[in-house]
Amino acid sequence: MSDESQGSQYATGVIQARLGRGAQDVLEAAVVLEAWGGMRATAALSLGSRVVPPKAPGWIPGRFTTEESGRRDSILTEALALIMAILAVASWAGPLSHQVGTSTLEQAIVIALPLTLGLQWALRSRYLSRRSGLACLANDRMIVCALGLLVIEVPLVLLHSYGPLAGMFVAIWVGGTVLARRGWALAYGLLLVGAVVGLRQDVSAYPLLEGLTAVIVVGAVVGVITGGGRSDEPAGRVGRALWAGAIGLALGGLLVGDSSLGWGVHGAFPALALLPSVLGSFWGGYYLWKFYDAVPRGLQGVGLERANERDARGAAMSILLGALLRLLVTTVVLSGVVIGLSQWTSGTNRLSLFVGFGCVALVTMLVNLLESLAFARWAFLAALASVTTELILSKLVLAHSALPGTALIAGTLVGIVVALPPLLRLLMRPGRVLATSLWIQ
Amino acid sequence: MSQTQAAPEIEVTPGVAAPVAPVSSASVLPGHPQPLVPIPLRKVSGRRPSERRPRILMTTEGTYPYAVGGVSSWCDLVIGGLPEFDWQILPIMAGDRRLSPIFELPTHAKMAGQIELWSEGLPRRRLVARRERAAEECLPAKLMRALISWEGSYEDLLEALLWCRRRPDALRRAFRRGRAWGQFIEALEEVLGENHPDAGVAPTLDAVEAARLYQTIYWIARAAGTPTPETDLLHVTAAGWAAIPALVHKQLHGTDMLLTEHGVYVREAYLAAARSPSSQGERFLSSRLARGLSRAAYTAADFVSPVTEANATWERGLGVDPKKIRVIQNGIDAPESYTAPPGNLKVVSVGRIDPLKDVQTMLRVAVEVGRRVPEARFEYWGPPTKGQETYARACEELARQLGAERHFKFMGSTKDPQGVVRDADVVLMTSISEGMPMSILEAMAQARPVVATAVGGVPEVLRGCGIVPPPGDVHGLATGVVTLLRNPQLAARLGERGFARVHRFYTRAACLDGYRDLLGELTSAAMGSA
């Protein structure tokens, strides 16, 4: 056996002993031989291809691991805050309309609801969906407070009679989102219950709501300052947060765009009717967050030849269908329960209203998914198409429709038609959605 | 500085890659069969009156001014010690966290922006009437092929990187195209099927690994798309990501590029991959990518200035033209006098906790030394490298398992490495990869004897004033430490010789003179031709 051959055998043995496998290529062989074999770099490099095995190693697919994300927690807390706010609206509607007037209350809700959703979407996009969401918000607290005050609250207060009430609603609901994210949802709930009791006891509405607003805003500020700790995680993109805010605004507009719903007119209704679909939407939405984990996990071990193939049964489609199922079942079952409680639903207790809110939940979920895959413009387009259709139908075509919520249903159907095809096209190819949408945003 | 090849000068038009001439070389070693050297370029921009101060754009990767470590200290030394140049710093960092500079920039240095990888930020949008759909769709595949293929084309890489610079706002759209992903997968299958004796046989990849590579290539494109300021010289501090903006700048403006390597980038990347627990596919892709980046950096560099001859050997082996290599050794501010070792049987090591430092071997050395010299104490000063926290925890666990805790302590960071070294009898280093470690120079400057593994420039630096066993040789390292602890006269003599050697060869002034000469030569050539 020649010296050269012996040298190669020795080198191959050293590599095998150190790595537990053959060298990947000549460079790896040289690096290992120098670092652990005591061989000089030039000598190691000169061994060349003699130390590289001619066969491919057996395939061991990689393992995919994800870091714990704070985003699912944030969606839960947001859900909690929104549910409380809805229950508050339902409970306050009667006494408030009695004190401030039905028209004022209705207009205040019509203004406040879209603004609240817009702000919640924007805050979630830039801050609250992050692991250190409160810390990120704390870093920008001055500018956020100033913007909230100058762009939302001051103009509202300067508005007609319903403006100040709308301003308080916005502060109470958005503040509640922050309090819930801080882990103070129970305290927030108790404050809302306290306000309900006060209103039922005929305490004057404005001073009561002003006090409540002040407590919640101060609580939110304190929560942000004390709850974030120090974090070097950067906040989200401003541009993306603005798009998210616009989407939230449009979805809020969808909720109030159909005048047949009668916000503030029909007592606890329609706020209570909204609850089933909201719960369904959040359960479905919560399930959708599996996306970040399940899609790459489902693609593990899938060879390159199938990396760009259609797969209608892939992880992406399965999760979408699972989320839709959860939304549907929850909404249907809970709607039945609410309708069953007939004493609460006097007024517009028509099935069409529940169908309408269910459609809103569906379009919200689809739009949310589009936005989370960074197709913000498409998501906004879907939301805008919904609200535009609804407004046109509500004001021009169906102004005197006997069936409440018809315009809402029509609007949301348009939104679904706009949002669903691109989503399906994308999700049918899980490899593509992972590479081009989930991991490049 | 232009290449010495007798090639026609060409004018660079932004967006069009210059032709590249292959250079035949009998000394080319496996792995880099055909080095490519760009044809000299005539400068067409960046001209300024010659009386102004020369400007140098320094690109860093995960180091200065945001992280501590040998490279950062070197940057600080060179920038602070050469105020005759105007320094512009362009760091490339992971953008998943807000960073505060650790080093304060002197008045003659300023930041030239920063490249944040894996961040959510986007380049500013520009109004471009025409979309280059075809170019966008083939960009990821083109970049991947140029970087991952064993014989990836430098021309293609430059062409793709230049496109990224021209259209930074189109990059996200390009990589989010379904067709781009399809073309990328096809190209990747071709690359994996390549047949080259030196390249071995590629492992099978899955869709997740391909998607990860796709994402990484996206960030390479984003790094290339970042604008760079006008400058007279590009000074790249690692033959990896830091070279990307410089490659584009050089191609656009013909500016000379100097590459300083502290370790050997591709070697360290292969070492890290070899030891990592990641999948075969990930190991393959990360090391191939590092190789692709290094090849490009070596090809583009007009000069390569390793900090030790050992690195130069590797660089020549990797196909760098020997004429381009000029070794400039590190230097430190050595004290005029030294104190005698305290005789406390303390062994210290100063450095980051990192797999490349082979801390686990050090723990085994501590156990063996503890058996033979029970009073010996080991202290490891330094934090874990960012991203190596798991390794640090594994080291602590190993210390418990070996029962080394009685002898060995992880001390955390120190702001006084000289004091730490002064308070020891022996300095120990067990790295499996080094360039020219500052910690060894510091030990020598304090007249402390060193036991260190024979890696990189260590044997060269420690010639005659330390004990240099092979890497991973626990018994050899332990015997070296025990010998010095039991023989204080020998230890003192080696320390004195180290002190003298530092004053003779490795002073800060000598190091700075080396860079002053080289940078002055390169910048004056650039300014003179302007």
Interface residues (C-beta under 8 A of the other chain):
Chain A: R18 L19 G22 A23 Q24 D25 V26 L27 E28 A30 V31 V32 E34 A35 W36 G38 R40 A41 T42 L45 S46 G48 S49 V52 P53 P54 K55 A56 P57 W59 I60 P61 G62 R63 F64 D232 E233 P234 G236 R237 G239 R240 P296 L299 Q300 G301 V302 G303 L304 E305 R306 A307 N308 A374 R429 P430 G431 R432 L434 A435 T436 S437 W439 I440 Q441
Chain B: L29 P30 G31 G95 D96 R97 R98 L99 S119 E120 G121 L122 W150 R172 F175 R176 R177 G178 A180 W181 G182 F184 I185 L188 E189 L192 P197 D198 A199 G200 V201 A202 P203 T204 L205 D206 A207 V208 E209 A210 A211 R212 Y214 Q215 Y218 V266 R267 Y270 L271 A273 A274 S278 S279 Q280 G281 E282 R283 F284 S287 R291 A310 T313 W314 G317 I432 S433 A454 V455 P470 P471 G472 D473
